[in-house]
Amino acid sequence: MSSKVIQVKKRNGRLQELDINKVNICVQRACEGLQDVSASEVVIDANVQLYEKIPTKEIDKALIMSARSKIEKDPNYSYVAARLLLGNVHKEVFDVSVDKEAFEHQYRLSFIRNIKLLVKENILNEKLLDFDLKKLSEALVLERDYKFKYLGLQTLYDRYLLKIENRRLESPQSFWMRIAMGLALNEKNKEKKAIEFYDTISSFRLCPSTPTLFNSGAVRSQLSSCYLNTFDDSIDGIFEGVWQEARKSKFAGGLGFDVSNFRSAGSYIKGTNGISSGLIPWLKIFNDLLVAVNQGGKRRGAGCAYLEPWHLDIEDFLDLKKNTGDERRRCHDMNTANWIPDLFFEYVKADNDWYLFSPSDTRNLHHLCGEDFNKAYKKYCKLANEGEIENFKILKAKELWKKMLRSLFETGHPWITFKDNSNFRYSNKHEGVINSSNLCTEIFLHTKPSLFENGEKTEIGETAVCNLSSLNLKEHLKPNGKLDFKLIAKTIAIQMRMLDSVIDLNFYPTKEAQKANLKHRPVGAGSMGWADVFHSYKIDFSSDDAVKFSDELYEFISYHCILNSSKLAREKGKYESYDGSLWSQDALPIDTYKELMTYLDGKTILHRGKK
């Protein structure tokens, strides 16, 4: 850096003589306790072009970028960059210079003060003021700020920390506590549960979903990750569907929508005595919706359309992501997926003819799966051959499959997903057929369209909702490198309670989502940190030992998820649609897995040496 004596402009606007020693001390503190890092290298390589009245923010940014550029040299520089960034976060949140001697007081005081300010500005729910904020501030474990690496902290700063006029008002521990408070609003002992939730998530043992991180404790606490929807095949159903998807995207929901119900090109429209332009123009509208309605200004809108391969517009659907052709029939901003029944693969294997139909001529195909679908499909093929159905097309199943694979290879879309397998293991199959998955193809729940007559909604449908969080296995490793199963069980108990609270506390963008989520109460308990665990156990990812290890670990996780769900049912009552479900018949996921393997003519399942 230059040795010229100049003045710098501080965050509060005051001018002060540049003290290079302060810069050096700041970087030295960021390097404390870290091996193979050099404070002097960070300072020298920052290469700040000093000038009169240079903002201190600019110097800070240069130091962070210098440390970041060295992460490839040694991973510990990620912590150096994070600590330098953390200093900026604290200054911004405290709104005063950080005093090393008074740091703890400043931190806890800013938590209380900024919660009140965010409530006053109608960003946070006023019910947060019912908490003993002083008690919660004293429960903050400030050193956990230093668990973040650079990329994690930068992402937190850019997207998640609450702000007013671009000034962040949350430090990392305040952020975690605000989330915990939002999820503890309905608890009898709110402070105790909030601290319990806080300890679990701030220690990185568990991470809630992105919408929960965004919105927990907010005035509009949309806490769910993804939505699955289907629409009535009418002008009212489709455009109200567009409105529903826009609402969900606005409040940070990822979208999955089934469009197999939309009539194809060339179909008759009774209401106007005209001919339909088909599925593709409607998908173009949904595509542009994802561009126009981003997720609360925090990340781009995201959605996936699912279509079954018997739909007459399937070939145009396969071309949606191509970079050539008519742009009016391309959807570059929307994901696509094929929702394929087993019958299609049987026809591919046998090299049979495959018939394409319009849903307006084959209404019940959309609502059937398994053998029921197979019988109905073959019946419609016969009717087409007999001239009873006019709007259809015949091609070789194998040729359509080749087109699917070619499109997948060229564009990455549409994804291949499996309708019958998904429905076979569905615990709530008594409520309806699964018509699609979500944006991430991880959730399988049924949906029902809202119905309309003469422009009026006559029945509220069901939009399935994903309520998710993820167990971080890495943070459950003991010093000896083995998993702490008692701690995993404890974390899962807290995880299931938090997810159950998400359902009750959620702000629902649509009545369809509220109806389905409160009635069926689905939750998804995920996991991460597997690479760290395999490395710790010295297990090769691709080995049989990895399969055996994963099987036994997830049996443990599944057991405790089910156990704690049943405890919640004993405390709060069973979910509304429980009777008739596989749960009510004592059929657990492992049971349906075994049945599926038999259905697929799989080998006899061996578990721990037993059949």
Phi, psi and omega in degrees: 000157180292147179267000181296135180281117180222171176260147176244154180258117182281173184298329180276004178093350180285149177262143181210147180294135180295129176244101182300330180298325177297321179296315180297317180297319180302314182288322178300319177297322180292338182264354184302132175078002181253134181274150173061034173233153183231118179294320182296323177297319179298316182293313183296315184283351176297326173051048180288129175275094186287144176209164184300130179067031176296131179294140178298333177302322182291322177295315179301317181296320180296320179294318179296316180295324178296314179295320181298322183293346182261002182299324179294331179289315176207128184301336181294341175294340175297323177287325177299310179299320180296319181292322176296317177296322181299323176300320177294319179300314181298317179299317182292318183288316181289334182065020174213167175297143181280122178262118183303321182288328184255013187304312183299317179297316180300318183297308184291323179294320181295326177301310181295311184297317185283330173300314180296320180294318180293328174291316180300324181276008178063032175263316177258154180293133181296343178294342177295338179286349176284345178285155170281091187295327178295317179296319180291323179297325180288341180274352180294130178260095193296326182294346178291345173304330187274005174284340183286140164271174187301308186298319179297315182291320179297319177296318178301315181294316185290326192241329197251324183293131181293147185215160172230123181051046175069012173256121179290140182240014178228127164277166184307316182288329174295321177300309180298319182291322177299319177298314180298319178298315181300326181275350181255009185301327183264002182282149179294313176255085189298315183297315181299314181290322179298318179293321177297314178298315181302312181300324182289317184272327181286339175274003179069015177288335183212141176233121175294170180289164181303312178299327177293319177296320178295312202242356180299129182086355182280167178300317175248091188271073175281106191253355187269154189274307188224157179230140176245130185223158170221157190233150173290138181278072178209163180299325179289315182295319183290313183286331173289330174297319176300316179298317179299314181295323178296318179299315183291322178293321179304321183259033167075023177269138170278148191242135169231126182225138179270125181241014179295345182277345183286132180296153186273172173299140179088359180280152181282137175250108186296320185296332183241358184057039181237191182242135182286146174274357172092190188286320193300315178302326178291320179296328177299322178294316179296323177300312183291332175300318182295330177284317185286323184249090178280176189274080178065022182075009185255331175201161185292152176294149184216135181204164179221129177262134180249136180221138177277149189284357176271356181290136186296339180263015185300322183292322175292325178299321181295337184267358189303326186264004182289152181270359178243163179101185183293117182297338178290347179241033178232145180230086186280344186253005182238138175279156179225154180211141171274133179251095198255126175281158180300328182303323180300316180293326176296320180290326176296314181298321181273357183058043180273165171289145178238130183262137175252134183231163168270135179302335180293340178260346186224057191304321188280348178302324182295336186253011184239157175211168176063217183296327178297318177295314183303316181295315182295317180299315180295327177296316180292325176299319179295317179298322178296318180294331181272001178085006179285334176241128185259327186267087180206171179216146178243131172213167180289133179304321182295324179293320177295320179298320178297321178296320177300313182292321179297316179295320179297319180292321185280323189237350185082002182219163346289150176294158179259116179231159196241106187297309188289318177301319181297317181286329184302320186260006185290126184288337181248037184295343177291346182267340180158174182269142174281122183258351181189172169254194180263190181303324185262005182051042181242345187241138180231105181220149181282158177225156177223133181285148168290146184251150185228151174213123181055040176083359181247141177285123182257342180208129178279126181278200180229120173258116182291148185233136176261121177247108195235153165204167188228129177280127180264100185296328182303321183280004176250013175277133178278167179305333180278004177087004180255155180289142176267095186291330176295320179291322177300315180299319179295316180296318181297321178301317179290320179303313182294324178292319178296318180294322177296323178293326178305317183296318183281328185269351188297142166270120185262121181295335181222157177293329179296319179291318179297316181300312184291317186291319180287333181281320188251336173050054178281144174226152179235116180258104181265184179210155177214176181085017183295322181299318179296320182291314178300319179296318181296323180273359182056048179248132177286130180311318190267010186268164173296328177299323179295320178296314181296316179298313181297319180300313183288322179295316181286337171297319178296314180297314180300316180303313184286330173296313180294318180301312183286332173296319179292327176295320177295323178296322178294324182282319189245350183101154181287161179286156192302319185263022183299313182298127183098346179284167176297328176301318182291344178259014180060031177258112182266167180305323179294329178292316180290332175296315179297319179296322180294319179298321177295316179301323181272014181058037179283172178285161177302132183280129176252132178226115182054039175082002182242150177283000000 
